[in-house]
Amino acid sequence: MIDARDGTINCSLLGAEQRSDGNESARVEPPRAATAADALAQHRMRAVRNRSPCSIGRLASSPALWAFALVHVFALKGVVQIGFGVQSRALLLCLATYLVRMLGITVGYHRYFSHRSFKTSRPFQFVLAWLGASSCQKGVLWWASWHRHHHQHADSEEDAHSPVHLGFWWSHFGWFLLSDAHTEVLASLVPDLMQYPELVWLEKWHLVPGAVLALACYWLFGGYQAFVYGFLVSTVALWHATFTINSLSHIYGSRRFICEFRGDCNARNNLWLALITLGEGWHNNHHSFMGSARQGFYWYEFDPSYWLIRLLALLRVVKKVREPPLEQLERKRLPAECRRWDICSCVLRQFCTETPPGSAHLPRVGRNACQGSESDTLADALHVLKAATEWKAPVAPELPQIIGMSWPEHAH
């Protein structure tokens, strides 16, 4: 399916679905649309059904939604009230709390707890969990379990926050604020973390680190201005910077590699998002080698989160830092002809990995196919997918693959 907003193809809706019911040859064809407009309507209806319904009463009684809104309101009120009288130390505190807590998310919640891309001691593991929780993005078990779920179903209909299917605002924050379906920890996806009682305790009391930081800003670092800028403003900035990886980095940017396991994953590399998230914006790199501690694979790719991990390794605080072998980088690299096309990776996997670079037999589908009308674009998508007769629906990766065990571990 073509997404009318950015011209990307959603192969999971148009290709034949394969069921693992003991008969590998059994294939279930989805209902065929009579016209391209019908196909687009079917896509939108199926996407809407993935959203958990929420009533006005549910929204009005949601503590998370009220807290989210009030933090924004009080941050704006404080900035307006302080005006140009803001002190430089309050601004420096805002920057410091933003950077430290962002590292708690990128190094802790994401690269360590979600993907186990390095190893460390149990005390420092708790430090990383505490720093991540101070960002007020729920507990480490919830965060890691839903992130692993995302890698299992990236940009498919089962993905909880795919902008390809559900749009920008839902993938940015609607999926966890407006849905009852994503409030609980997916315990089956974090058995390695559930064995630590201190992490289970912190999951239950995940608001404590944020509250301690708020009180420290007010009582220790300068009163009201420190509270507004050091906690409220930095928290709002931290939230939205982190959320862009779920939303914008699956729409805007470039592709270099075929995504790992999920053929229809639309993850992109984006320099601007890497700058505000300390290296998380190299999202195509990450989805291609999800267990790697390094997401900026080249010296010119800004990735201070990885630089911190390397520094901690030199100080022997962490060890066995995972990086993808160079031969795997080259094996997954898309040919230049394919990188220019704005079509999804499952089509690229068929034509770009099985066709030698520079071949005259590459399919004639590219940017021109994404610049026509919706009907023309959908027709082109259907034509390409019909030609890819050997294409098979991607299979969700297992837990060891999500946490980086699908390729050899190299200690650094």
N, C-alpha and C positions, 0 to 999 in steps of 0.2 A: 504494500500500500504506500502511496505517496502522501507525505504530510504536506498539506497545502501551504503551511507557513514557511517551511524552509526547503521543500523539494526533496526530502529524504524518503527513501522507500522503506516501508515496514513490511518486511518479507514474511513475518510470522502470520500475517492475516491473509496473504494471498497464496502462499505456498501450501502444498498438501501437508496436513498434520500427520505425524507418524505416532502410533500408539504402541506402548510397550506392554502389550497384554499377553505376551507369550508367543505371538505370531508376528515375527519381524516383517513379514511381507504385507501385513494388514495396514492399509492406508485409508484414512477417512478424509474425503474431500470436503472442504467447507462449502456452504451454499454459494452458488455463483450469482454475481450481481448482473442484472440485465443491462445496465449501462454504467459508465464511469461515475456518474453522479450517484447512482445507487450504491456503488462500491464505497464512495466517500462517506455516504450516510451510514452504511453498515459499520464502517470503521469508527465513526464518532459515537454511534450507539453502543458498540462493544466497549469502547473506552469509558463511557459514562457509567456503564454497569460495574466497572472496577472500583468506582468510588463508593465508599460506605456512606449510605444516606445519613444526613444529619438534619435534625429539626431545629427550629428557632429555639425551642426549649432546651435542647441539647447544647446549643451554642451559648445560651444565656447562663447555663449552669456549669460550664466547663472552667475549672480552675486554671488549667493550662492556658486557655485562650484569654481569660481575664488577666493573668499574670503577664502574658506576652504583650497584650495591649497596654497595660499600665506601665510597664517598663519603658515602652516607647513614649507614652504620654509624659511621664515624669522626666525622662531624659530631655525631651523637647522643652518642657516647662523650665527645667533647670538651666539649659543653655540660653534660653531667651531671658530668663531672670538675671543670670550672671552677665550676659552681654559681653561687651568688650572689656569688662573688668576681670576677665579670667586670668589667673596667675599662671606663669610659665611652668611652675612645678606641677600644677594640676594637669596641664597638657602633657608634660613628660610622664606623669603617672598614668594618664590615659593610654599613651603609647606603650608603656612598659607592661601594663596589665593586658593590653591587647596582644602583644607579641608573646608574652609568657603563656597565656592561656591558649593562643593559637597553636603554639608548640605542644601544649598538652593535648590538643585535638589531633594534630598532624602526626606527631611522634608517638603519642600515647594511645589515644582511642583508635586511630586509624592504622598506623603502620605496625604498632606492637600488638594491641589487643585484637584488632580485626584480622590482621594478616600474619602475625607472629613473624615479622621479617627480621627480628633479631632476638637474642636472649639476654636476660638480665636477672638480677637477684630479686628475691621476693620483697624485701623492703623497698627497693627502687620501683618495682612494679606497682606497689601501692602509691608511691609518690606520683607516678604517671597517671594513675587512676584518679587521684585527688585533684591534680592539675586539670585534667580533662573535665571532671565534674564541676570545677569552679567556673567553667564557661557557661553553666546553666543550660546544657543540652542533654539533660537526663543522665541516667547512670551508665556506667561502662558496659554492663551486660546488655542493656537495651540497645545502646548505640552499636555495639559490635555485632549483635545478632541481626539487626535489621540491615546493617551494611553487608554482612555476609549473604543475607537474603537478596540484596540488590545484585551482588555478583552472580548469584545463581540464576537470576532472571533479568539481567540487565536489558532494559528497553524492550522487553517482551510484555505481553498483557498482564503477566503476574507480577511485574515490577511495581513496588509500592509508590515510587516517585519518578516515573519516566516522563519527561516533558514531551517526548515523541508521541505518547499516547494520551496523556492527561493534561498537557499544557504547562505553561510557566508557573503560574501561581500555585497550582496543586503540588508540583514537584518542589517548589521553593519552600513552602511551609504548610500548605493545606493538608498534606497527607498525614501529618502527625497532630495538627491542631483541630481538624474538622472531621476526623474519622475515629470511630471506636475500634476499628480493625487493626490499628497499629500501636496500641497502648501497652501491650504486654511484651515481656521478654520472650524471644523464641528460644527456649531452653535447649531444644534439640540441636541448635546451631552453635551453641557456646558451651559444650560439655567440658572443654579444656579450661574454661574460666569459672564455671560453676563449682569447681572443686576447691576454690579458695574462699574460706568463710569471710575474710576481710573484704573481698570484692562483693560478696553477696550482701554483707552489712552495708557497704557503701552504696550499693544499688538501692537499698531500702531508704537510706538517708542521703540521697544524692543532692538534696538541696543544701546540706550543711556546708560544703566547701564554698559555695557561692555566698551564703549568708555570712560566713566568717570573713570572706574578702570584703563584702560590703561594710561590715562593722569595722574592719581594720582600716579601710579607706577613710571612714569618718573619724574614728577615734585616734588613729595613729599618724595619718598622713595629711591632715589639713582641713578637717571639718567638711562643711557643705560642698565646697568646690571639689574637693578630692572625691567625695562620694558621687557627685554628679558625673564628673569626667572619668575618674578612676574606675567606677563601677558601672553606672548607668549607660553613659555614652559608649564606653569601650565594649560593653556587653551587646548593645544594639549593633555596633559595627562588626563585632565578632560573629554574631548570629548570621547576619546577611552575607558576610564574606564566605562563611562556611556553606550556607545554603546554595550559593551560586554553583558549587561543584555538582549538586544534584540537578540544578536547572540549566544554567547557561552552558556548562561544560559538556552537556550532551546535545547542544545545538550549534554553538559557535566555536570555530577553530578549525584546525587541520588534523588530518590523519597521517600517521606514518606507518603503523603496524596493523595487522589483523588482530582484533580483540581475541583474548583467550577464552575458549569454550563457548562464548555467546556470539554466534555469527551475526545477529542483527543488532548488536550493541553499537550505539551511535556516539561513543565517547570521543572527545576531541582534545587536542593540545591547544592551550590558550595562554599566551604570555601574561596578559593582564590579570587573569585569574591566578596565575602562579605568583605574581607579585603580591597580591593582597592575602594569599593563603600560605605563603612561605613554601611554595613548591608543589602544592596540590593541583595546580592548573594543568600539569602535564598528564591529562586524564586518559588520553589514548595510550600513552606509555604505560600508565598504571593498569588499565584494563587488559593490556597485552601481556603484562608480567605482574600479576596482582600481588605476588608474594615478595616483590623486591622492595628493600628499604630505600632504594634510590629510584626516584621518579623522573628527575631530570637526567637523562641518560648521557648527555654530552656537556662539556665544560661550559658552554654558553647558555645552558638551561638553568635558570635560577631555581635553586632547591636548597635553601638554608636548613630545612628540616633534616635533610640527609647529611648536610655538613655537621649539624649538631650530633647526629648519630655517630658519625665518624670520629668526632672529638671525644664523645663518651667512650667509644671503643678504644681510643688511644689511652684514655684514663682508666681503662679496664672496668668501667661501670657497666658496659654492655659487651656482648661477644657474639660470634657467629652471625655477623651481619650478612643478610642474603642479597645477592645481586645476580641478575640473569646472565648466563654465559654469553659471550660475544657471538658464538655461532647461532644461538637461538635468536638473537637480535636480527641477524641477517636473514634467517630462515623465515621470519614473520614480516619482513619489510615489504611494503606494497610497491610495485613498480611505479615509476613516475607517471605513466599513462593512467594508472588506476587512481593515484592520489589526487588527480585533477578532477575526478568525477565526484559529484555530490550524491552518491548512491550508497546504500547501506552495505555493510561488510559481508553479509551472507551472499550477495551477488558477486562482490569482489572476490570472495573465497573461491567461488566456482570458476570465474573467468581469469582472475589475476594470479591465483596460485597454481592453476593447472595449465596456464598459457605462458610460454616463455616471454620475458620482457622484450618489447620491440616487435613482437609477432604481428603480422598483417591481419591475423584472424581475431584481434580483439573486438568485442562488440561495439557497435556504433551508437553508444548511449553515453551522454555526458552532460555538460552544462546546458546545451541547447534543449535537452529533454526536460530540464527543470525550469525553463523560461517561458514555456507556452501556457496555455490555459490549463485548468484543472483536468478537463477531459483529455486533452492531449497528453498531459503528464501521466495520468493514470493508465491510458492506453499504452504508452511506452513502457510503463512498469510491468503491465501484464504481459507484454510481448517479451520482455527480457526474462521474466520468471518462467514463462512457458518454454523458452529456449533452454533454460537451465534444467533439463529433465533429470539430472542426477542429483539435484540439490535435495538435501534432507534437513529437516528441522533440527536446530541445535539442541543438544542435551544439556540439562542443567548440571554444572560441575558438583562433585561431591565435596564434603568439608575439607579433606586433605588438600584438594586442589585450590580451594579458596584461600587457605592459609599458606600457600606457597610451597607445598610439598610435591608439586607435579614436575618440578625440575630439580636437579641436584643442588644440595646445599654446599656453599663455598664459604669457609670461615675466613674472615678478614680481620 
